[in-house]
Amino acid sequence: MVYTRQDFEARVGAVDKKLSRKGRQTVVAHVNKNGIIYTKAKRTRSRLPVRGVLLMIVGFLCFKALMLSANGPAAYEERLLALKEGTVIEAIGAGILGIDPVTQFIADQAGPLFR
């Protein structure tokens, strides 16, 4: 039996009809050397860019550490106390900018750069 391009298109069309709209987005149809159509699931990608979020967190921690090492712990704490006495948003910012162990470690490592 000889297969033509029309036969191929008919088979591909039949496979496409079987797949729902959602299925077309998650499944890809391929043809092997023998002309047999098979489906393969697409790899799904995460909606949340994990690498970007991690880079933002690390950058923020480094920023806090550099501010801590540049100003010194006493001056940094004074500025945080002034923020805590402000509005609700400023108090939340003071809580986020507080000295945590990771920030303290990075500041200790970067401290010689500013002294």
Buried (B, 14 or more C-beta within 10 A) or exposed (E): EEEEEEEEEEBEEEBEEEBEEEEEEEBEBEEEEEEEEEEEEEEEEEEEEEEEEEEEEEEEBBEBBBBBBBBBEEEBBEEBEEBBEEEEEEEEBBEEBBBEEBBBEBBEEBBEEEE
